[in-house]
Amino acid sequence: MGLKVKLICVFLFGFIYSFSQTISNLEKYTNPVVDYSLPDPSLILADDGYYYLYATENIRNLPIHRSRDLVVWEFVGTAFTEQTRPNFEPQGNILAPDINRIGNKYVLYYSMSEWGGEWTCGIGCAVSDRPDGPFKDNGMMFRSNGIKVQNSIDPFYIEDDGHKYLFWGSFRGVYAIELSEDGLTVKKGANPIQIAGTAYEGTYIHKHEGYYYMFASIGSCCEGLKSTYTTVVGRSKQLLGPYMDKNGKGMLDNHHEILIHKNEYFVGPGHNSEIIMDKAGNDWIFYHAVNVKNPEGRVLMLDKIIWKNDWPEVKGQSPSLESERPEV
């Protein structure tokens, strides 16, 4: 083989290898998908083809991001301004949003709490015609001292069999209550029902193959590298429970299965989002964690849910560093 042919072959091999590596990189993503603090994520696929993600207000007035592929996210604004932000807890922060489409409106449930104010915190909702806002605050739905549930934060909305429910609670029991037809107020005469015990917060419920799966977080969320947050799950045949672990022990008694725990790269993985199905039928879950290499704030994580014997799993039960991208 002549020198010229050899050089051409080397060039072609290098080009093909480089191209294959580029394609491989495009097919994968690395965690965190957003490397600044976006705690307690909630997301929705809007009519414009974008996924919109909302998070606790480490960015004041509650940040909104959007993405087409669930991996690359851009900041598009905040749900509120200084003039329009909720004020029923004047010194409080806006925490743990939960976004939903009810009728032709985007309804954003939120917590408002001052740290330590477990009897004055509460839950409200806001409404918009657009996923990126502006959101008009509908005001407080209830607060702890009125509904008699201590630490009333972390809302989650779900519709089931023609009824609308709100779940909430943080380490003082997880509760549910039925809502009005428009989802903006508590249904007249409805009372809280305790669903799970005092180990949990950040509840999310997902229906899959005839079961309701309650995802929640245990441990401490906000102590940097000392955070012990862990994502757990139980399941039930009925929305209002009882939710059980694999051995039939109840979440009312604080029994559950571990979904995601810490590893050497990330600690405190918890407060997961809705489960999103991609075009290939794979399920994906967002959550936050503390990056060991850069422990400032709680960064946005993404991992694939695998269903095994009718139970959800994340590979290795811990956050991934690199994974195949969702097909969207």
C-alpha positions in Angstrom: 0.0 0.0 0.0 1.4 3.4 -1.0 2.0 6.2 1.5 -0.8 8.3 -0.1 -3.3 5.5 0.3 -2.2 4.9 3.9 -2.6 8.6 4.7 -6.1 8.5 3.2 -7.0 5.4 5.2 -5.7 7.0 8.5 -7.7 10.2 7.7 -10.9 8.3 7.0 -10.5 6.1 10.1 -10.0 9.2 12.2 -13.0 10.9 10.7 -15.2 7.9 11.1 -14.1 7.5 14.7 -14.6 11.2 15.5 -18.0 11.1 13.9 -19.1 8.0 15.8 -18.0 9.6 19.1 -20.0 12.8 18.2 -23.1 10.7 17.5 -22.5 8.7 20.7 -22.2 11.9 22.7 -25.4 13.2 21.2 -27.1 10.0 22.3 -26.1 10.5 25.9 -26.4 13.1 28.6 -24.6 13.7 31.9 -26.0 14.6 35.3 -26.7 17.1 36.5 -28.7 18.3 33.5 -28.9 21.8 35.2 -25.8 22.6 37.3 -27.4 25.3 39.5 -30.0 25.0 42.2 -33.5 24.0 41.0 -35.0 22.1 43.9 -38.3 20.3 44.0 -39.0 20.1 40.3 -42.4 19.8 38.6 -42.9 19.7 34.8 -45.5 19.5 32.1 -45.6 19.0 28.3 -47.3 22.1 26.8 -49.1 22.5 23.5 -46.2 24.3 22.0 -44.1 21.1 22.1 -41.9 22.3 25.0 -41.5 20.7 28.4 -41.8 23.4 31.1 -40.2 22.9 34.5 -40.9 24.8 37.7 -38.9 24.8 41.0 -38.6 26.1 44.5 -37.6 29.8 44.4 -33.8 29.7 44.8 -34.4 32.0 41.8 -36.8 34.5 43.4 -40.5 34.5 42.3 -40.4 30.8 41.2 -38.2 30.0 38.2 -39.6 28.5 34.9 -37.4 26.6 32.5 -38.2 24.9 29.2 -36.8 22.1 27.0 -37.6 20.2 23.9 -35.5 17.1 24.8 -35.6 16.9 28.6 -31.9 17.4 28.7 -31.0 21.0 27.6 -33.0 23.5 29.6 -33.3 27.3 29.2 -34.6 29.8 31.8 -37.6 31.6 30.4 -38.7 33.7 33.4 -40.5 33.5 36.7 -44.1 32.6 37.6 -44.5 35.8 39.6 -43.0 39.2 40.0 -42.5 41.3 43.2 -45.9 42.8 42.6 -47.8 39.6 41.8 -46.1 37.1 44.2 -48.3 35.5 46.8 -48.3 37.3 50.2 -50.4 35.3 52.7 -47.1 34.5 54.5 -45.4 37.9 54.0 -41.9 36.7 55.0 -42.3 33.3 53.5 -40.7 31.6 50.5 -42.5 30.0 47.6 -41.7 26.3 47.6 -42.4 23.0 46.0 -44.6 23.9 43.0 -46.9 21.4 41.2 -47.9 22.3 37.7 -51.1 20.9 36.0 -53.4 21.4 33.1 -57.0 21.7 34.3 -59.5 22.4 31.5 -57.8 25.1 29.3 -55.8 26.6 32.2 -52.4 25.9 33.6 -52.8 25.7 37.4 -49.8 26.0 39.6 -50.1 24.8 43.2 -47.4 26.1 45.6 -46.4 26.1 49.2 -45.6 29.3 51.1 -43.6 29.0 54.2 -41.2 30.7 56.6 -38.6 28.4 57.9 -39.9 26.9 61.1 -43.4 28.3 60.7 -45.1 24.9 60.7 -48.5 26.2 61.9 -48.6 29.3 59.7 -47.4 27.9 56.3 -49.9 26.9 53.7 -50.8 26.0 50.1 -52.1 28.3 47.4 -52.7 28.1 43.6 -52.2 30.4 40.6 -53.6 30.3 37.1 -52.3 31.2 33.6 -53.4 30.7 30.0 -49.7 30.0 29.1 -47.2 27.6 30.6 -44.6 30.5 30.9 -47.1 32.8 32.6 -47.8 35.3 33.8 -49.6 33.5 36.6 -52.4 35.2 38.5 -52.4 34.2 42.1 -55.7 32.7 43.2 -54.6 33.0 46.8 -54.3 30.7 49.8 -56.3 27.4 49.7 -55.6 26.6 53.3 -52.9 26.9 55.9 -51.7 24.6 58.7 -53.5 26.2 61.6 -56.8 26.3 59.7 -56.9 22.8 58.3 -55.2 21.3 61.5 -52.4 19.6 59.6 -48.9 20.8 60.8 -46.4 21.7 58.1 -48.9 22.0 55.3 -46.5 22.2 52.3 -45.5 20.2 49.2 -48.8 20.0 47.2 -49.5 17.4 44.6 -52.7 17.4 42.4 -54.3 14.3 40.8 -57.5 13.4 39.1 -59.1 10.0 39.6 -62.5 8.5 38.7 -64.0 12.0 38.1 -62.7 13.5 41.3 -59.9 16.0 41.9 -57.6 15.6 44.9 -54.7 17.4 46.5 -52.1 15.5 48.5 -49.6 17.3 50.8 -47.5 17.1 53.9 -44.0 17.3 55.3 -42.8 15.0 58.1 -46.1 15.4 60.0 -48.1 12.9 57.9 -49.1 12.9 54.3 -52.8 13.9 53.7 -55.3 14.1 50.9 -58.4 16.2 50.4 -61.0 16.4 47.6 -61.1 19.7 45.6 -63.8 21.6 43.8 -64.6 21.0 40.2 -62.3 23.7 39.0 -59.5 22.5 41.3 -58.9 25.9 42.8 -60.5 25.4 46.2 -61.2 22.6 48.7 -64.5 20.9 48.1 -67.2 22.1 50.5 -67.5 19.7 53.4 -64.3 17.7 52.5 -61.9 16.8 55.3 -58.3 15.7 55.3 -57.5 12.0 55.1 -54.1 10.7 56.3 -52.4 8.6 53.7 -48.9 8.1 54.9 -46.8 8.5 58.1 -44.4 11.0 59.5 -41.3 9.9 57.6 -42.3 11.6 54.3 -42.6 14.8 52.3 -42.6 15.7 48.6 -45.4 13.3 47.6 -46.1 12.3 44.0 -48.4 9.6 42.8 -48.2 7.7 39.5 -50.6 5.2 38.2 -49.1 2.2 36.3 -50.6 -1.2 35.4 -53.4 -1.1 37.9 -51.4 0.2 40.8 -51.0 3.7 42.3 -47.3 4.3 43.3 -46.6 6.9 46.0 -43.2 8.4 45.6 -41.9 10.5 48.5 -38.7 11.7 50.2 -37.2 10.8 53.6 -34.4 12.4 55.6 -32.9 15.9 55.5 -33.1 17.9 52.2 -31.0 20.9 52.9 -27.8 20.3 54.8 -25.4 20.3 51.8 -23.0 17.4 51.9 -24.7 16.2 55.1 -28.1 15.9 53.5 -29.7 12.4 53.9 -32.5 12.9 51.5 -33.6 9.6 49.9 -36.3 8.9 47.4 -38.7 6.1 48.3 -41.9 4.4 47.0 -44.9 2.3 48.0 -48.0 1.2 46.1 -51.7 0.6 46.5 -54.6 -0.7 44.5 -56.6 2.5 45.5 -55.6 6.1 45.2 -56.3 6.8 48.9 -54.4 3.7 50.0 -53.4 1.8 51.9 -49.9 2.1 50.4 -47.5 -0.8 51.1 -43.9 -1.9 50.6 -43.0 -5.2 49.0 -43.6 -7.1 52.3 -47.1 -5.7 52.7 -46.1 -3.2 55.5 -47.8 0.1 55.3 -46.5 3.6 54.6 -48.8 4.8 57.3 -46.3 3.1 59.6 -43.4 4.5 57.6 -42.5 1.4 55.6 -41.4 1.8 51.9 -38.9 0.7 49.2 -35.8 2.7 48.4 -35.8 4.1 44.9 -32.7 6.5 44.9 -30.1 6.9 47.5 -26.8 8.7 47.6 -23.5 7.6 45.9 -20.0 9.0 45.8 -20.9 11.7 43.3 -24.3 12.9 44.5 -26.0 13.1 48.0 -29.5 13.9 49.1 -31.4 12.7 46.0 -35.1 13.5 46.5 -38.3 15.4 45.9 -38.9 13.9 42.5 -41.1 15.3 39.7 -43.8 13.7 37.6 -42.8 10.7 35.6 -42.5 11.6 31.9 -42.8 8.9 29.2 -40.7 9.4 26.0 -41.6 8.4 22.5 -40.0 5.0 23.0 -42.2 4.3 25.9 -39.5 4.8 28.5 -40.3 6.5 31.8 -38.1 9.3 33.2 -37.9 11.0 36.6 -36.4 14.4 37.6 -35.3 15.1 41.2 -32.7 17.2 42.9 -29.4 16.3 44.6 -26.2 17.9 46.0 -23.2 17.5 43.7 -20.2 16.4 45.8 -17.8 18.2 43.5 -19.8 21.4 43.7 -22.1 21.3 46.7 -23.6 24.8 46.2 -27.4 24.3 46.1 -29.5 21.4 44.9 -29.0 20.6 41.2 -31.4 19.1 38.6 -31.0 15.4 38.0 -32.6 13.0 35.4 -32.8 9.3 35.5 -34.7 6.5 33.7 -37.3 4.4 35.6 -37.2 0.7 34.9 -40.3 -1.4 35.8 -39.4 -4.8 37.3 -42.1 -7.1 38.7 -44.5 -4.1 38.9 -42.1 -2.0 40.9 -40.2 1.1 39.7 -36.4 1.0 39.9 -33.5 3.3 39.0 -30.3 1.5 37.9 -28.1 1.0 40.9 -30.6 2.7 43.1 -28.5 5.9 42.8 -28.0 8.9 40.5 -26.3 8.2 37.2 -23.3 10.1 35.8 -24.0 9.4 32.1 -27.0 7.8 30.4 -28.7 7.3 27.1 -30.9 10.3 26.3 -34.7 10.1 26.3 -36.3 9.7 22.8 -38.5 12.8 22.4 
